[in-house]
Amino acid sequence: MTPRATPMAPDERRAAIVTAVAPLVLEHGRMPSTREIAQAAGVAEGTIYRVFEDKDALLHAVLEEVLRPPDSADHLVEQMAALPGLATRLLALAERSQARMREVHATLMVMRPLMEQASHRGPGLSPPRFLVEANEALMDRLTRVFELSADELAVSPLVAATAFRALMLGAHSPGMPTPSPLTPEVVTQLLLDGLARREARVDVGGA
C-alpha cells in the first residue's frame, strides 16, 4: 500500500513530488505512472492531483526544475574566471555540463509529445515560456563564460557558446551512440582544434 502522506505545506508537497519524478523520467525515459510517482514521493496518489491540475502540469514543473541552474550565473562566471585560460575553462565547463545536458535532453524527449499535442489544440506553436527563458538564460551564462577568454577566441563569445551548447546537447540526442563519443575531452578538442588536420584547414570566414 502507498504510505499515507506526511503532513506538509502545499509548496513542500509540490516540491517533494517534482523531486521524486525527475529521476524516474531519467531512469525510464517516459512519464511515470501516478502509482510510481506516489511511491517515489511517499504520498497518496490522490495527493498528486490536489497539487497539480494534471500530469501535463506535473511534467512542466519537472522540466522547469531540471532546467533551473544549480547556481547563479555570477557564481559560475566567478568559478570559471579562477581557472587559467580557454582550454582549462572549456574542459571544466564541458565536464559540469555533461550530466546536466543528459538530464535536460531526456526530460525534453518525454515532454515533446505533450508540446506537439498542445500545438494541435490551437494556433500557438511556441514552446512554454519558461522553456524559452531557460534557454535564453543558459546562452547568457555560456556567453559570459566565453567572454572571459575573448582574446583567445577566433569567433565571438556568442558563436562559441552556441557551438558548445549544440555539441553538448546533441551528444545525447536519440540515435546517438551510448556512451556518447562526445566526451568533455573530445568536445574540448573539437572546439579548440576543429575537425580537420592542420594541413587540411581552409579559411571559410564568416565567424
C-alpha positions in Angstrom: 0.0 0.0 0.0 1.1 3.6 -0.7 2.1 5.2 2.6 -0.1 7.9 4.0 1.3 11.3 3.0 3.3 13.1 5.8 1.6 16.3 6.6 3.3 19.2 4.9 2.5 22.6 3.3 1.3 22.5 -0.3 4.5 24.0 -1.7 6.5 21.3 0.2 4.3 18.6 -1.3 4.7 20.0 -4.7 8.5 20.2 -4.4 8.6 16.6 -3.0 6.7 15.3 -5.9 8.7 17.1 -8.5 11.9 16.0 -6.9 10.7 12.4 -7.0 9.5 12.5 -10.6 12.7 13.9 -12.2 14.9 10.8 -11.6 12.0 8.5 -12.7 11.8 10.3 -16.0 15.5 9.9 -16.5 15.6 6.3 -15.5 12.6 5.1 -17.6 12.6 7.6 -20.5 8.9 8.2 -20.1 6.4 9.9 -17.8 6.0 7.5 -14.8 2.5 6.4 -13.7 0.8 8.1 -10.8 1.4 5.0 -8.7 5.1 5.1 -9.4 5.2 8.9 -8.6 3.3 8.4 -5.4 5.6 5.6 -4.3 8.7 7.6 -5.1 7.4 10.7 -3.4 5.9 8.9 -0.4 2.4 10.3 -0.9 -1.0 9.0 -1.8 -2.0 9.1 -5.5 -4.8 11.5 -4.8 -2.3 14.0 -3.3 -0.7 14.4 -6.8 -3.9 15.9 -8.3 -4.5 18.1 -5.3 -1.2 19.7 -6.1 -1.2 19.6 -9.9 -4.1 20.0 -12.3 -3.0 17.0 -14.4 0.1 15.1 -15.5 0.9 17.7 -18.2 1.2 20.3 -15.4 3.4 18.0 -13.4 5.7 17.3 -16.3 6.0 21.0 -17.0 7.0 21.5 -13.4 9.6 18.7 -13.6 11.1 20.2 -16.8 11.2 23.6 -15.1 13.1 22.1 -12.2 15.5 20.3 -14.4 16.2 23.4 -16.4 16.8 25.6 -13.3 20.6 26.2 -12.9 22.1 24.8 -9.7 23.8 28.0 -9.0 23.8 31.7 -10.2 25.4 32.9 -13.4 27.7 35.2 -11.3 28.9 32.2 -9.3 29.6 30.2 -12.5 31.5 33.0 -14.1 33.5 33.5 -10.9 34.4 29.8 -10.8 35.5 29.9 -14.5 37.4 33.1 -14.1 39.6 31.4 -11.4 40.8 28.8 -14.0 43.7 29.6 -16.3 42.9 30.0 -20.0 40.4 28.9 -22.6 41.3 25.2 -22.7 41.1 24.7 -18.9 37.8 26.6 -18.7 36.3 24.8 -21.7 37.1 21.3 -20.2 35.7 22.3 -16.8 32.6 23.7 -18.4 32.1 20.6 -20.5 32.5 18.3 -17.5 30.0 20.1 -15.4 27.6 20.4 -18.3 27.6 16.7 -19.4 25.3 15.2 -16.8 23.0 18.3 -16.8 22.6 18.2 -20.6 21.8 14.5 -20.4 19.0 15.2 -17.9 17.6 18.1 -19.9 17.5 16.2 -23.2 15.9 13.1 -21.6 13.2 15.3 -20.0 12.6 17.2 -23.2 12.1 13.9 -25.1 9.4 12.9 -22.6 7.8 16.3 -22.9 7.8 16.5 -26.7 4.5 14.6 -27.2 2.8 17.0 -24.8 4.1 20.0 -26.7 3.0 18.5 -30.0 -0.4 17.9 -28.6 -0.6 21.5 -27.5 0.3 22.7 -30.9 -2.6 20.8 -32.4 -5.1 22.3 -30.0 -4.5 25.8 -31.1 -2.5 28.2 -33.4 0.2 28.8 -30.8 3.3 26.8 -31.9 5.6 28.3 -29.4 7.2 26.3 -26.6 6.3 27.1 -23.0 7.6 30.5 -21.9 9.7 29.0 -19.1 11.5 26.8 -21.7 12.4 29.9 -23.8 13.5 31.8 -20.8 15.7 28.8 -19.6 17.4 28.6 -23.0 18.0 32.4 -23.0 19.5 32.2 -19.5 21.7 29.3 -20.5 23.0 31.1 -23.6 23.7 34.2 -21.5 25.6 32.1 -18.9 27.7 30.4 -21.6 28.4 33.6 -23.5 29.6 35.3 -20.3 32.0 32.4 -19.6 33.4 32.6 -23.1 33.8 36.3 -22.8 36.4 35.6 -20.1 38.6 34.1 -22.9 37.6 36.5 -25.7 41.2 37.3 -26.5 41.8 33.6 -27.3 38.8 33.1 -29.5 38.7 33.2 -33.3 34.9 33.7 -33.1 32.6 35.8 -31.0 31.8 34.6 -27.5 28.2 34.1 -28.6 29.2 31.8 -31.5 31.5 29.9 -29.2 28.6 29.5 -26.6 26.2 28.4 -29.4 28.7 25.8 -30.7 29.3 24.5 -27.2 25.6 24.1 -26.4 24.9 22.4 -29.7 27.7 19.8 -29.2 26.8 19.1 -25.5 23.1 18.7 -26.1 23.4 16.9 -29.4 25.7 14.3 -27.8 22.6 12.8 -26.1 20.1 13.0 -28.9 18.1 9.9 -29.9 20.1 7.5 -32.0 23.5 8.7 -30.7 25.9 6.0 -29.6 25.8 5.2 -25.9 28.0 6.1 -24.2 28.4 9.2 -26.3 31.8 9.6 -28.1 31.5 13.3 -27.4 33.1 13.2 -24.0 34.1 16.5 -22.3 37.6 15.9 -23.6 36.5 15.4 -27.2 34.2 18.4 -27.1 37.1 20.5 -25.8 39.4 19.2 -28.5 36.8 19.8 -31.3 36.1 23.3 -30.2 39.8 24.2 -29.8 41.2 22.4 -32.9 38.2 21.7 -35.2 37.8 18.6 -37.3 40.5 19.0 -39.9 44.2 18.3 -39.5 46.2 21.5 -39.6 47.5 20.9 -43.1 43.9 20.4 -44.4 42.4 23.5 -42.8 41.0 26.3 -45.0 39.6 29.7 -44.1 35.9 29.8 -44.7 35.3 33.1 -43.0 32.1 34.4 -41.6 32.6 33.6 -37.9 
